[in-house]
Amino acid sequence: MKPVEKIKNKFNALPLGIKMHLSFVLPIVILLGALLLGMGSVFENLYKDQINYSIERANTQADAFISNYLSNLKFIVDQIKSDQEIRGILEDKDFGKKRDLGENYREFLALNSAFQFIGIAHPNYKLGMFLKDNVVYTNNFHYFYPESNLSEILDSASKNTYMVMKIKDNIKVNEYLSFVTKYDIRKTDGNTETYAIMSQVDIEKLKKVLDSAKSVEGALMYLADEKGKVLVKPANRTSIELPDDIEYNAMRLVKLRDGEFYFTQRLMENNWRIVSLIPKAEAEKKSSIVVIMYITAILIMIAIVYTISLVFSKYYSGKIFALKKRVNDITEGNLSVKNKKTDASTKDEMDELYNNFEFMVSEVKRLMKEQYKLGKDVTRAEMRALQAQINPHFLYNTLDLINWGALDYGAESVAKIARDLGQFYRLSLNHGSAVISIAEELLHAESFIRIENVHYEGAIHLEIEVEENIKQYACLNILLQPFVENAVVHGIAEHPAIKEMHIKITAKKIEDDIEFHIIDDGVGVDKEEIEKLLEDLPVGGFRGFGINNVNFRLKLCYGEDYGIKYDNIKPHGTDLTIKIKALTIKELEETLM
C-alpha cells in the first residue's frame, strides 16, 4: 500500500472531532508557514503598490477637481468676451481716453455693473480686466487693474496664459491662480485695440484639493504647469525643481534637495502635472511596522487556531449530529418534534444556524395554516375594490338626480351647483387614475371657482390663458386646484374687507417642459409662510393644505428639477410657478408605472 493511501485510511478512521481539528489546523499552519518565508519583501512590495494605487486614485480625483476649476476659469473669460454690454463700452473710440470726471464715473458704473453681474453667477471666482494706467478707476483692484502690471503678456505672442497673482483683500494678501487672455476689440473708428481680461481662483482652494488627495501622512503635493513651474505648493514649503524624466503614474525613488522621496505624478489634459512626494523614511517606517505586526499576528493566529480547534472540535461535532437528527425528523414529515439537546441560550454560529432552521420550520407551519385565511382576504379585498368603484358612481348619480330635480322645479341655481359639484368630484376622483389631461385639470379649477362663487356671490374672477396645443398634454391629477383654493383662502376668505379678487392661470411650453403660473391679486404671503408651506409646517387655518404634498408628488414623478416656486410676496399678491415635463397621458402613465 502506498504511503499516501495509508495516511488517507488512517485519517478516515479518526473520530469526527479529531478530523475537524486536523482539517482546520493543518492547512492553516502549512499556509501561514509558507507565507512567513517570503512575507517580508512581498508584503513591502504590496504595500508600495497599494500606496501607488491610492496616490493614483487621489491624483485622478484631484485632476478632476482642478480641471473643473480651470474649465470654469476659461468659461468665465468666454462669458466676459460674449457680454454685449462690455463689448459695447470697449468699442467706443473714446474709451480709455481722458474724459471729465462725470463721464469716467458713468463709464465705470456701466462696466463695473456688467462685471458684477457675471461675478454674482460665479461667487467662488474673481474676474477683471486690465486697463490703461491713465484710466481713473484702473486702480480699483476689484475688477480693474493697471495694464503696466501685465505689459509682458500683452506684448507676447501667446493669447492665453496662467499666472499666480498676489492681491490684497482688505488687510490680507491672497494668492490667486489667474487665467489671462487677450481680448481684441475693433473700435468704432476702425482701429483695433487689445485688452487683457482674466478670471481667478484662490490658491487656497487648490491647496485644499491637493491636501485632500494625500493618501499617505506626510506626503507633499505640488501642482506644476507644462514648463515645470510650480503653481501650487504645500504650506510652509519652498518651490522645488521637479524632475521631468520620470514615467507618469509610476512611483520611483528620487533624490531631491530635501532628501529621498517616492515620486509619482499625473499628467493632466493641459500638460500640467500633479506631483506627489512621499518621504522615503516615512514610507519605509510604516511598511516595516506593518510587516512586523503581520508576522506577529500570524504566529499568534497559529497558536490560537490550534488551541481553539482542539477544544471546540468535539463541541461542534456534537451540534452537527444534533442538527442532522432534526433534518431527518423533518424529512420523515415530523414537524412538531424538537431536539432537546439544543441550548437556546447560546449565541454561537451553530446555534444560530439551528435556531434559524427551527424558525424556518415554524414559518412553514404558519404559512400552511394561513393559506386558507389568505384566500379569504383576497376575496374580501376584491369586494372592497368593487365597493370603492360603486360609491363614487352613487355620488355622481345622486348629484345628477338633484340637478334634474332642480330643473324640473325651475331652481336653475341649485341645478348649476349640483352640476358643478358633480363635475368637481368626477375630475377629483378621475376613475382612480393619477393622470389627467391639462384641459380637464383646468376644468377642475373652473368647477371649484364656480362653486365658491355661489358662496361669495360671484366675487372671484378666474381667467385662463392656455393654448389649445398645451391642453392635450397630461399632468398629475389635482395639480392646479389646491393652489387656486389657497389663493381664495389667503385672499377673500381670510380678509372680509376684500370685495372681489382675480385669479389668472397661464401655461407655456418651454422646450420639453411646461410652466404654469397662478397669479392672484390678494394680500400675498411672506417668506416665512412660503417656507412653512413648502415644509408642510402648521401655519394656521387651512394655509398650506396640500402644497407640500403636491410639491412632493411633482418631484417624485418628474425629478428634483421640477416642482413649485413662489415668486411674489406681500403685499403684491402671489405669483406661483409650477414646472412639469411635457408628456402625453400615455407617457406619464408609463412614467408612474
BAGUVO-398594 format. One record per residue (C-alpha): residue number from 1; residue in three letters; x, z, y. Coordinates in Angstrom, 3 decimals, m for minus. Layout:
% residues N
{NUM Ala {X Z Y}} ...
***
This chain:
% residues 593
{1 Met {0.000 0.000 0.000}} {2 Lys {1.296 m0.915 3.447}} {3 Pro {2.169 1.882 5.914}} {4 Val {m0.476 0.705 8.384}} {5 Glu {m3.189 0.880 5.741}} {6 Lys {m2.066 4.363 4.686}} {7 Ile {m2.321 5.607 8.268}} {8 Lys {m5.733 3.970 8.634}} {9 Asn {m7.068 5.572 5.433}} {10 Lys {m5.794 9.000 6.405}} {11 Phe {m7.383 8.642 9.860}} {12 Asn {m10.733 7.640 8.359}} {13 Ala {m10.645 10.684 6.083}} {14 Leu {m10.296 13.103 9.013}} {15 Pro {m13.321 15.065 10.349}} {16 Leu {m15.153 13.585 13.368}} {17 Gly {m13.860 16.293 15.720}} {18 Ile {m10.212 15.579 14.932}} {19 Lys {m10.775 11.824 15.136}} {20 Met {m12.329 12.252 18.593}} {21 His {m9.388 14.426 19.643}} {22 Leu {m6.788 11.918 18.475}} {23 Ser {m8.766 8.950 19.817}} {24 Phe {m8.799 10.475 23.280}} {25 Val {m5.289 11.877 23.409}} {26 Leu {m3.018 9.352 21.688}} {27 Pro {m3.929 6.213 23.731}} {28 Ile {m3.709 8.132 26.980}} {29 Val {m0.389 9.759 26.153}} {30 Ile {1.131 6.451 24.987}} {31 Leu {m0.167 4.577 28.030}} {32 Leu {0.943 7.188 30.559}} {33 Gly {4.324 7.497 28.886}} {34 Ala {4.864 3.752 29.170}} {35 Leu {3.768 3.784 32.788}} {36 Leu {6.238 6.538 33.608}} {37 Leu {9.189 4.396 32.519}} {38 Gly {8.800 1.854 35.303}} {39 Met {6.391 3.550 37.639}} {40 Gly {8.808 4.266 40.479}} {41 Ser {9.764 0.751 41.564}} {42 Val {6.437 m0.798 40.522}} {43 Phe {4.395 1.695 42.475}} {44 Glu {6.624 1.316 45.513}} {45 Asn {6.060 m2.453 45.472}} {46 Leu {2.340 m1.946 45.020}} {47 Tyr {2.350 0.448 47.953}} {48 Lys {4.131 m2.104 50.134}} {49 Asp {1.732 m4.822 49.017}} {50 Gln {m1.151 m2.556 49.931}} {51 Ile {0.377 m1.899 53.334}} {52 Asn {0.888 m5.628 53.843}} {53 Tyr {m2.700 m6.320 52.824}} {54 Ser {m4.008 m3.595 55.138}} {55 Ile {m1.912 m4.945 58.005}} {56 Glu {m3.140 m8.474 57.351}} {57 Arg {m6.752 m7.351 57.412}} {58 Ala {m6.199 m5.250 60.533}} {59 Asn {m4.378 m8.117 62.271}} {60 Thr {m7.175 m10.512 61.327}} {61 Gln {m9.681 m8.143 62.893}} {62 Ala {m7.509 m7.734 65.990}} {63 Asp {m7.143 m11.541 66.165}} {64 Ala {m10.920 m11.906 66.174}} {65 Phe {m11.403 m9.370 68.971}} {66 Ile {m8.539 m10.663 71.121}} {67 Ser {m9.613 m14.288 70.588}} {68 Asn {m13.073 m13.270 71.726}} {69 Tyr {m11.589 m11.768 74.899}} {70 Leu {m9.560 m14.941 75.550}} {71 Ser {m12.586 m17.138 74.874}} {72 Asn {m14.606 m15.104 77.360}} {73 Leu {m11.838 m15.432 79.956}} {74 Lys {m11.997 m19.222 79.638}} {75 Phe {m15.781 m19.175 79.684}} {76 Ile {m15.847 m17.158 82.930}} {77 Val {m13.427 m19.602 84.581}} {78 Asp {m15.575 m22.540 83.429}} {79 Gln {m18.609 m20.747 84.839}} {80 Ile {m16.864 m20.436 88.212}} {81 Lys {m15.971 m24.134 88.162}} {82 Ser {m19.531 m25.152 87.349}} {83 Asp {m21.079 m22.971 90.065}} {84 Gln {m22.528 m25.364 92.632}} {85 Glu {m22.612 m22.763 95.403}} {86 Ile {m18.885 m22.045 95.083}} {87 Arg {m18.069 m25.754 94.884}} {88 Gly {m20.200 m26.446 97.938}} {89 Ile {m18.344 m23.824 100.006}} {90 Leu {m14.901 m25.055 98.911}} {91 Glu {m15.766 m28.731 99.554}} {92 Asp {m16.293 m28.017 103.252}} {93 Lys {m13.434 m29.739 105.086}} {94 Asp {m13.147 m26.699 107.417}} {95 Phe {m12.877 m24.159 104.567}} {96 Gly {m9.678 m22.150 104.842}} {97 Lys {m9.021 m23.199 108.435}} {98 Lys {m9.053 m20.984 111.479}} {99 Arg {m12.597 m20.036 112.487}} {100 Asp {m14.221 m17.411 114.608}} {101 Leu {m14.944 m14.026 113.044}} {102 Gly {m18.666 m14.694 112.555}} {103 Glu {m18.115 m17.929 110.630}} {104 Asn {m15.454 m16.265 108.484}} {105 Tyr {m17.817 m13.390 107.737}} {106 Arg {m20.703 m15.681 106.753}} {107 Glu {m18.341 m17.731 104.591}} {108 Phe {m17.068 m14.527 102.962}} {109 Leu {m20.593 m13.261 102.262}} {110 Ala {m21.658 m16.516 100.617}} {111 Leu {m18.525 m16.815 98.485}} {112 Asn {m18.487 m13.103 97.616}} {113 Ser {m22.171 m13.258 96.603}} {114 Ala {m21.530 m16.189 94.254}} {115 Phe {m18.592 m14.410 92.585}} {116 Gln {m20.546 m11.170 92.432}} {117 Phe {m23.432 m12.921 90.646}} {118 Ile {m21.069 m14.189 87.938}} {119 Gly {m19.310 m10.816 87.756}} {120 Ile {m22.570 m8.956 87.071}} {121 Ala {m23.038 m11.040 83.914}} {122 His {m19.560 m10.002 82.707}} {123 Pro {m19.137 m6.289 83.562}} {124 Asn {m16.089 m5.863 81.301}} {125 Tyr {m14.095 m8.534 83.117}} {126 Lys {m12.715 m9.169 86.605}} {127 Leu {m12.689 m12.553 88.297}} {128 Gly {m11.470 m14.047 91.522}} {129 Met {m9.591 m16.844 93.249}} {130 Phe {m6.510 m17.307 95.371}} {131 Leu {m6.919 m18.448 98.990}} {132 Lys {m4.512 m19.418 101.719}} {133 Asp {m2.832 m16.420 103.311}} {134 Asn {m4.312 m17.221 106.738}} {135 Val {m7.875 m16.688 105.497}} {136 Val {m9.089 m13.411 106.991}} {137 Tyr {m10.537 m11.975 103.769}} {138 Thr {m7.777 m13.138 101.437}} {139 Asn {m6.513 m9.556 101.049}} {140 Asn {m9.862 m8.422 99.696}} {141 Phe {m8.208 m7.874 96.275}} {142 His {m11.633 m7.646 94.682}} {143 Tyr {m12.494 m11.304 94.331}} {144 Phe {m9.943 m12.918 96.690}} {145 Tyr {m6.142 m12.836 96.633}} {146 Pro {m3.415 m14.466 98.775}} {147 Glu {m2.054 m17.772 97.498}} {148 Ser {1.515 m16.672 98.175}} {149 Asn {1.281 m14.377 95.127}} {150 Leu {0.735 m17.411 92.927}} {151 Ser {2.698 m20.239 94.526}} {152 Glu {4.846 m20.868 91.430}} {153 Ile {1.715 m21.533 89.359}} {154 Leu {0.156 m23.889 91.910}} {155 Asp {3.412 m25.834 92.114}} {156 Ser {3.885 m26.067 88.327}} {157 Ala {2.658 m28.937 86.159}} {158 Ser {0.685 m26.592 83.898}} {159 Lys {m3.015 m26.463 84.603}} {160 Asn {m3.688 m23.148 82.786}} {161 Thr {m1.543 m20.067 82.346}} {162 Tyr {m1.791 m16.467 81.230}} {163 Met {m0.016 m13.686 83.067}} {164 Val {m0.067 m9.909 83.411}} {165 Met {m1.056 m8.726 86.895}} {166 Lys {m0.999 m5.251 88.364}} {167 Ile {m3.945 m4.475 90.620}} {168 Lys {m4.603 m1.230 92.454}} {169 Asp {m8.161 0.020 91.832}} {170 Asn {m8.906 2.899 94.201}} {171 Ile {m5.832 5.110 93.656}} {172 Lys {m4.792 3.857 90.221}} {173 Val {m2.744 0.759 89.433}} {174 Asn {m4.090 m1.071 86.375}} {175 Glu {m2.614 m3.935 84.418}} {176 Tyr {m4.789 m6.941 83.648}} {177 Leu {m4.279 m9.929 81.369}} {178 Ser {m5.160 m12.786 83.692}} {179 Phe {m6.164 m16.344 82.802}} {180 Val {m5.326 m18.519 85.819}} {181 Thr {m6.294 m22.187 86.104}} {182 Lys {m6.107 m24.846 88.762}} {183 Tyr {m9.304 m25.982 90.420}} {184 Asp {m9.106 m29.364 92.204}} {185 Ile {m11.692 m29.776 94.984}} {186 Arg {m12.408 m33.030 96.801}} {187 Lys {m13.197 m32.152 100.391}} {188 Thr {m15.912 m33.767 102.468}} {189 Asp {m13.182 m35.568 104.450}} {190 Gly {m11.895 m37.265 101.259}} {191 Asn {m8.797 m35.108 100.750}} {192 Thr {m8.193 m33.161 97.542}} {193 Glu {m7.028 m29.556 97.584}} {194 Thr {m6.029 m27.390 94.635}} {195 Tyr {m7.096 m23.776 94.310}} {196 Ala {m6.340 m21.215 91.632}} {197 Ile {m9.157 m19.250 90.027}} {198 Met {m8.817 m16.564 87.416}} {199 Ser {m10.558 m14.179 85.077}} {200 Gln {m9.072 m10.878 83.914}} {201 Val {m9.464 m8.252 81.234}} {202 Asp {m7.984 m4.767 81.401}} {203 Ile {m4.829 m4.460 79.289}} {204 Glu {m6.130 m1.073 78.108}} {205 Lys {m8.944 m2.834 76.251}} {206 Leu {m6.437 m4.974 74.386}} {207 Lys {m4.336 m1.888 73.661}} {208 Lys {m7.366 m0.226 72.117}} {209 Val {m7.885 m3.285 69.899}} {210 Leu {m4.265 m3.130 68.749}} {211 Asp {m4.405 0.656 68.263}} {212 Ser {m7.471 0.287 66.052}} {213 Ala {m5.551 m2.299 63.993}} {214 Lys {m2.910 0.242 62.986}} {215 Ser {m3.048 0.542 59.214}} {216 Val {m0.109 2.967 58.945}} {217 Glu {0.600 6.037 61.044}} {218 Gly {3.485 5.400 63.396}} {219 Ala {3.078 1.614 63.413}} {220 Leu {3.810 m0.242 66.654}} {221 Met {1.550 m3.135 67.682}} {222 Tyr {2.528 m5.893 70.120}} {223 Leu {0.824 m8.986 71.497}} {224 Ala {3.137 m11.838 72.471}} {225 Asp {2.479 m15.313 73.846}} {226 Glu {3.647 m18.594 72.336}} {227 Lys {7.068 m18.189 74.015}} {228 Gly {7.614 m14.748 72.556}} {229 Lys {6.953 m12.913 75.821}} {230 Val {5.343 m9.531 75.163}} {231 Leu {1.992 m9.273 76.940}} {232 Val {0.674 m6.024 75.456}} {233 Lys {2.876 m3.240 74.124}} {234 Pro {2.258 0.320 72.911}} {235 Ala {2.099 3.113 75.464}} {236 Asn {5.472 4.602 76.445}} {237 Arg {7.329 1.736 74.755}} {238 Thr {9.541 m0.829 76.373}} {239 Ser {9.318 m4.519 75.615}} {240 Ile {11.487 m5.772 72.753}} {241 Glu {12.959 m9.066 71.687}} {242 Leu {10.761 m10.192 68.813}} {243 Pro {12.353 m12.307 66.068}} {244 Asp {10.904 m15.805 65.845}} {245 Asp {12.193 m16.874 62.427}} {246 Ile {10.015 m14.530 60.371}} {247 Glu {7.445 m16.012 57.999}} {248 Tyr {3.891 m15.338 59.103}} {249 Asn {1.699 m12.994 57.020}} {250 Ala {4.766 m11.805 55.030}} {251 Met {6.289 m8.352 55.507}} {252 Arg {10.070 m8.351 55.992}} {253 Leu {12.626 m5.687 56.806}} {254 Val {14.329 m6.419 60.147}} {255 Lys {16.904 m4.636 62.265}} {256 Leu {15.996 m4.136 65.906}} {257 Arg {17.491 m2.145 68.725}} {258 Asp {15.368 0.914 67.845}} {259 Gly {16.223 0.815 64.140}} {260 Glu {14.931 m0.813 60.980}} {261 Phe {11.282 m1.839 60.758}} {262 Tyr {8.981 m3.542 58.341}} {263 Phe {7.969 m6.543 60.405}} {264 Thr {4.829 m8.644 59.992}} {265 Gln {2.969 m10.893 62.374}} {266 Arg {m0.132 m13.068 62.618}} {267 Leu {m0.216 m16.411 64.406}} {268 Met {m3.369 m16.862 66.465}} {269 Glu {m5.049 m20.231 67.138}} {270 Asn {m3.432 m20.448 70.561}} {271 Asn {0.035 m19.758 69.014}} {272 Trp {0.091 m16.182 70.296}} {273 Arg {1.409 m13.549 67.912}} {274 Ile {0.081 m10.148 66.850}} {275 Val {3.144 m8.199 65.726}} {276 Ser {3.176 m5.041 63.585}} {277 Leu {6.309 m2.898 63.311}} {278 Ile {6.362 m0.051 60.787}} {279 Pro {9.416 2.242 60.860}} {280 Lys {11.247 1.943 57.543}} {281 Ala {11.806 5.679 57.258}} {282 Glu {8.105 6.401 57.734}} {283 Ala {7.015 3.845 55.143}} {284 Glu {9.552 4.942 52.519}} {285 Lys {8.786 8.600 53.118}} {286 Lys {5.115 8.053 52.392}} {287 Ser {5.944 5.846 49.402}} {288 Ser {8.278 8.438 47.870}} {289 Ile {5.800 11.248 48.320}} {290 Val {3.057 9.226 46.681}} {291 Val {5.290 8.268 43.718}} {292 Ile {6.315 11.876 43.107}} {293 Met {2.742 13.055 43.357}} {294 Tyr {1.627 10.326 40.973}} {295 Ile {4.231 11.173 38.323}} {296 Thr {3.423 14.878 38.592}} {297 Ala {m0.264 14.130 38.290}} {298 Ile {0.346 12.027 35.160}} {299 Leu {2.264 14.817 33.447}} {300 Ile {m0.416 17.352 34.321}} {301 Met {m3.100 14.966 33.121}} {302 Ile {m1.388 14.563 29.744}} {303 Ala {m1.358 18.313 29.222}} {304 Ile {m4.946 18.741 30.380}} {305 Val {m6.261 15.833 28.317}} {306 Tyr {m4.551 17.145 25.195}} {307 Thr {m5.889 20.674 25.631}} {308 Ile {m9.441 19.762 26.635}} {309 Ser {m9.853 17.115 23.960}} {310 Leu {m8.709 19.614 21.323}} {311 Val {m11.120 22.320 22.491}} {312 Phe {m14.190 20.208 23.058}} {313 Ser {m13.967 17.566 20.339}} {314 Lys {m15.855 19.750 17.857}} {315 Tyr {m18.308 20.852 20.544}} {316 Tyr {m19.296 17.296 21.447}} {317 Ser {m19.298 16.027 17.886}} {318 Gly {m21.958 18.650 17.206}} {319 Lys {m24.043 17.366 20.099}} {320 Ile {m23.688 13.817 18.832}} {321 Phe {m25.062 14.894 15.450}} {322 Ala {m27.999 16.618 17.197}} {323 Leu {m28.805 13.502 19.210}} {324 Lys {m28.542 11.345 16.074}} {325 Lys {m31.086 13.574 14.305}} {326 Arg {m33.500 13.288 17.241}} {327 Val {m33.198 9.486 17.248}} {328 Asn {m34.019 9.427 13.543}} {329 Asp {m37.139 11.511 14.239}} {330 Ile {m38.315 9.017 16.873}} {331 Thr {m37.579 6.103 14.529}} {332 Glu {m39.904 7.702 11.962}} {333 Gly {m42.658 7.914 14.603}} {334 Asn {m42.478 11.698 15.140}} {335 Leu {m42.690 12.058 18.951}} {336 Ser {m43.615 15.738 19.010}} {337 Val {m40.634 17.349 17.212}} {338 Lys {m37.842 18.589 19.490}} {339 Asn {m34.345 19.522 18.298}} {340 Lys {m33.988 23.294 18.549}} {341 Lys {m30.191 23.121 18.800}} {342 Thr {m30.349 21.650 22.304}} {343 Asp {m29.466 24.136 25.040}} {344 Ala {m31.378 23.032 28.148}} {345 Ser {m29.375 25.403 30.396}} {346 Thr {m26.094 23.480 30.036}} {347 Lys {m25.222 20.752 32.545}} {348 Asp {m22.553 18.540 30.908}} {349 Glu {m22.962 14.788 30.348}} {350 Met {m24.012 15.044 26.701}} {351 Asp {m26.774 17.498 27.590}} {352 Glu {m27.894 15.276 30.455}} {353 Leu {m27.988 12.346 28.041}} {354 Tyr {m30.112 14.330 25.594}} {355 Asn {m32.431 15.659 28.322}} {356 Asn {m32.862 12.166 29.735}} {357 Phe {m33.705 10.934 26.243}} {358 Glu {m36.356 13.671 25.914}} {359 Phe {m37.709 12.744 29.334}} {360 Met {m37.948 9.109 28.195}} {361 Val {m39.919 10.191 25.134}} {362 Ser {m42.276 12.307 27.226}} {363 Glu {m42.780 9.387 29.628}} {364 Val {m43.664 7.105 26.729}} {365 Lys {m46.296 9.587 25.584}} {366 Arg {m47.641 9.994 29.118}} {367 Leu {m47.861 6.234 29.663}} {368 Met {m49.694 5.808 26.386}} {369 Lys {m52.248 8.414 27.463}} {370 Glu {m52.693 6.857 30.899}} {371 Gln {m53.134 3.307 29.659}} {372 Tyr {m56.879 3.654 29.309}} {373 Lys {m57.139 5.524 32.615}} {374 Leu {m55.166 2.759 34.334}} {375 Gly {m57.678 0.203 33.129}} {376 Lys {m60.462 2.232 34.736}} {377 Asp {m58.506 2.492 38.013}} {378 Val {m58.110 m1.305 38.146}} {379 Thr {m61.869 m1.749 37.719}} {380 Arg {m62.531 0.850 40.431}} {381 Ala {m60.107 m0.891 42.821}} {382 Glu {m61.883 m4.196 42.259}} {383 Met {m65.204 m2.544 43.165}} {384 Arg {m63.708 m1.129 46.386}} {385 Ala {m62.377 m4.569 47.321}} {386 Leu {m65.855 m6.046 46.770}} {387 Gln {m67.388 m3.315 48.942}} {388 Ala {m64.797 m3.991 51.673}} {389 Gln {m65.995 m7.604 51.722}} {390 Ile {m69.679 m6.642 51.699}} {391 Asn {m69.548 m4.058 54.532}} {392 Pro {m68.327 m6.442 57.324}} {393 His {m70.945 m9.004 56.302}} {394 Phe {m73.619 m6.312 56.507}} {395 Leu {m72.426 m5.528 60.067}} {396 Tyr {m72.491 m9.220 61.053}} {397 Asn {m75.988 m9.729 59.584}} {398 Thr {m77.285 m6.643 61.384}} {399 Leu {m75.930 m7.871 64.730}} {400 Asp {m77.485 m11.304 64.082}} {401 Leu {m80.861 m9.630 63.430}} {402 Ile {m80.510 m7.707 66.726}} {403 Asn {m79.666 m10.948 68.503}} {404 Trp {m82.676 m12.888 67.166}} {405 Gly {m84.998 m9.917 67.610}} {406 Ala {m83.930 m9.566 71.236}} {407 Leu {m84.501 m13.274 71.841}} {408 Asp {m87.979 m13.001 70.345}} {409 Tyr {m88.818 m10.269 72.845}} {410 Gly {m87.134 m12.024 75.779}} {411 Ala {m84.304 m9.485 76.049}} {412 Glu {m81.601 m12.030 76.768}} {413 Ser {m79.059 m9.406 77.906}} {414 Val {m79.431 m7.461 74.641}} {415 Ala {m79.104 m10.676 72.634}} {416 Lys {m75.998 m11.654 74.585}} {417 Ile {m74.178 m8.353 74.000}} {418 Ala {m75.174 m8.463 70.325}} {419 Arg {m73.657 m11.957 70.029}} {420 Asp {m70.505 m10.881 71.867}} {421 Leu {m70.180 m7.752 69.733}} {422 Gly {m70.671 m9.758 66.546}} {423 Gln {m68.079 m12.295 67.652}} {424 Phe {m65.681 m9.485 68.659}} {425 Tyr {m65.819 m7.832 65.219}} {426 Arg {m65.624 m11.150 63.337}} {427 Leu {m62.411 m12.002 65.141}} {428 Ser {m61.062 m8.435 64.803}} {429 Leu {m61.604 m8.360 61.024}} {430 Asn {m60.756 m12.077 60.643}} {431 His {m61.799 m12.028 56.975}} {432 Gly {m58.930 m9.639 56.237}} {433 Ser {m56.262 m12.131 57.397}} {434 Ala {m53.405 m11.070 59.693}} {435 Val {m53.072 m14.620 61.098}} {436 Ile {m55.375 m16.234 63.662}} {437 Ser {m55.206 m19.249 65.947}} {438 Ile {m54.348 m18.705 69.608}} {439 Ala {m57.693 m20.290 70.544}} {440 Glu {m59.591 m17.652 68.528}} {441 Glu {m57.414 m14.831 69.862}} {442 Leu {m58.263 m15.913 73.430}} {443 Leu {m61.944 m15.985 72.416}} {444 His {m61.468 m12.437 71.090}} {445 Ala {m60.232 m11.274 74.511}} {446 Glu {m63.128 m13.065 76.254}} {447 Ser {m65.667 m11.347 73.963}} {448 Phe {m64.157 m7.963 74.832}} {449 Ile {m64.370 m8.635 78.586}} {450 Arg {m67.996 m9.813 78.328}} {451 Ile {m68.880 m6.576 76.509}} {452 Glu {m67.019 m4.481 79.109}} {453 Asn {m68.726 m6.341 81.967}} {454 Val {m72.088 m5.064 80.712}} {455 His {m70.799 m1.569 81.460}} {456 Tyr {m69.021 m2.486 84.709}} {457 Glu {m71.724 m4.862 85.951}} {458 Gly {m69.526 m7.961 85.997}} {459 Ala {m66.703 m6.355 87.990}} {460 Ile {m63.983 m7.639 85.645}} {461 His {m62.894 m11.245 86.170}} {462 Leu {m60.918 m12.875 83.352}} {463 Glu {m59.071 m16.155 83.956}} {464 Ile {m57.385 m18.065 81.121}} {465 Glu {m54.889 m20.859 81.749}} {466 Val {m53.693 m22.123 78.364}} {467 Glu {m53.209 m25.789 77.490}} {468 Glu {m55.101 m27.155 74.509}} {469 Asn {m51.948 m28.125 72.588}} {470 Ile {m50.853 m24.455 72.639}} {471 Lys {m54.198 m23.184 71.320}} {472 Gln {m53.608 m24.904 67.982}} {473 Tyr {m50.643 m22.621 67.204}} {474 Ala {m51.029 m19.323 65.349}} {475 Cys {m50.382 m15.691 66.271}} {476 Leu {m50.890 m12.273 64.759}} {477 Asn {m54.489 m11.046 64.783}} {478 Ile {m55.420 m8.593 67.592}} {479 Leu {m52.415 m9.618 69.725}} {480 Leu {m53.855 m10.008 73.239}} {481 Gln {m56.980 m7.810 73.170}} {482 Pro {m55.164 m4.403 73.188}} {483 Phe {m53.302 m5.372 76.388}} {484 Val {m56.478 m6.665 78.052}} {485 Glu {m58.149 m3.370 77.111}} {486 Asn {m55.234 m1.352 78.530}} {487 Ala {m55.482 m3.342 81.769}} {488 Val {m59.149 m2.300 82.036}} {489 Val {m58.385 1.331 81.126}} {490 His {m55.481 1.547 83.595}} {491 Gly {m57.496 m0.126 86.301}} {492 Ile {m61.226 0.104 86.826}} {493 Ala {m61.863 2.730 84.109}} {494 Glu {m59.451 5.362 85.463}} {495 His {m59.954 4.606 89.148}} {496 Pro {m63.622 4.557 90.234}} {497 Ala {m62.536 3.524 93.717}} {498 Ile {m61.659 0.085 92.312}} {499 Lys {m64.797 m2.038 92.620}} {500 Glu {m63.506 m5.090 90.797}} {501 Met {m60.355 m6.301 89.118}} {502 His {m58.844 m9.599 87.998}} {503 Ile {m57.023 m10.307 84.762}} {504 Lys {m55.210 m13.568 84.120}} {505 Ile {m53.874 m14.818 80.768}} {506 Thr {m51.395 m17.715 80.726}} {507 Ala {m49.252 m19.236 77.984}} {508 Lys {m46.477 m21.782 77.948}} {509 Lys {m44.259 m23.249 75.234}} {510 Ile {m40.527 m22.812 75.796}} {511 Glu {m38.568 m24.794 73.178}} {512 Asp {m39.574 m23.187 69.850}} {513 Asp {m41.232 m20.126 71.410}} {514 Ile {m44.489 m19.314 73.181}} {515 Glu {m44.653 m16.828 76.064}} {516 Phe {m47.925 m15.162 77.069}} {517 His {m48.359 m13.498 80.452}} {518 Ile {m51.156 m10.975 81.011}} {519 Ile {m51.366 m10.215 84.732}} {520 Asp {m53.762 m7.802 86.420}} {521 Asp {m54.170 m6.517 89.956}} {522 Gly {m54.671 m2.873 89.001}} {523 Val {m52.517 0.050 90.065}} {524 Gly {m49.837 m0.793 87.513}} {525 Val {m47.652 1.610 85.541}} {526 Asp {m44.337 3.243 86.405}} {527 Lys {m41.108 3.015 84.426}} {528 Glu {m41.643 6.357 82.664}} {529 Glu {m45.073 5.318 81.460}} {530 Ile {m43.688 1.964 80.231}} {531 Glu {m41.039 3.758 78.167}} {532 Lys {m43.704 6.041 76.690}} {533 Leu {m45.939 3.059 75.939}} {534 Leu {m43.160 1.323 74.033}} {535 Glu {m42.090 4.528 72.253}} {536 Asp {m45.709 5.386 71.391}} {537 Leu {m45.400 8.794 73.073}} {538 Pro {m48.585 10.508 74.382}} {539 Val {m49.258 9.630 77.992}} {540 Gly {m52.815 10.941 78.409}} {541 Gly {m56.227 9.416 77.739}} {542 Phe {m56.230 6.073 75.976}} {543 Arg {m52.983 4.882 77.521}} {544 Gly {m50.584 3.355 75.093}} {545 Phe {m53.224 2.683 72.432}} {546 Gly {m51.842 0.024 70.098}} {547 Ile {m48.947 m1.050 72.373}} {548 Asn {m46.131 0.244 70.164}} {549 Asn {m47.997 m0.923 67.076}} {550 Val {m48.270 m4.495 68.410}} {551 Asn {m44.627 m4.485 69.525}} {552 Phe {m43.536 m3.233 66.092}} {553 Arg {m45.607 m5.925 64.328}} {554 Leu {m44.104 m8.651 66.517}} {555 Lys {m40.507 m7.594 65.834}} {556 Leu {m41.221 m7.134 62.146}} {557 Cys {m42.771 m10.615 61.900}} {558 Tyr {m40.625 m12.692 64.288}} {559 Gly {m37.391 m10.674 64.717}} {560 Glu {m35.760 m8.371 67.262}} {561 Asp {m35.626 m11.107 69.947}} {562 Tyr {m39.422 m11.126 70.156}} {563 Gly {m41.935 m8.581 71.411}} {564 Ile {m43.393 m7.346 74.674}} {565 Lys {m41.902 m6.633 78.090}} {566 Tyr {m43.374 m5.119 81.256}} {567 Asp {m42.118 m6.809 84.424}} {568 Asn {m44.037 m5.269 87.330}} {569 Ile {m44.538 m1.605 88.080}} {570 Lys {m46.553 0.472 90.551}} {571 Pro {m48.117 m0.304 92.936}} {572 His {m48.172 m4.059 92.291}} {573 Gly {m50.297 m4.294 89.163}} {574 Thr {m48.946 m5.168 85.759}} {575 Asp {m47.229 m8.350 84.549}} {576 Leu {m46.825 m8.219 80.773}} {577 Thr {m44.853 m10.802 78.765}} {578 Ile {m45.449 m11.364 75.035}} {579 Lys {m42.953 m13.618 73.258}} {580 Ile {m43.693 m15.149 69.826}} {581 Lys {m42.479 m18.095 67.762}} {582 Ala {m44.445 m21.353 67.969}} {583 Leu {m45.731 m21.567 64.384}} {584 Thr {m48.752 m23.136 62.782}} {585 Ile {m51.189 m20.981 60.806}} {586 Lys {m49.634 m22.139 57.515}} {587 Glu {m46.081 m21.491 58.733}} {588 Leu {m46.951 m17.992 59.983}} {589 Glu {m48.748 m17.123 56.744}} {590 Glu {m45.655 m18.212 54.778}} {591 Thr {m43.506 m16.029 57.058}} {592 Leu {m45.661 m12.990 56.291}} {593 Met {m45.608 m13.573 52.535}} 
***
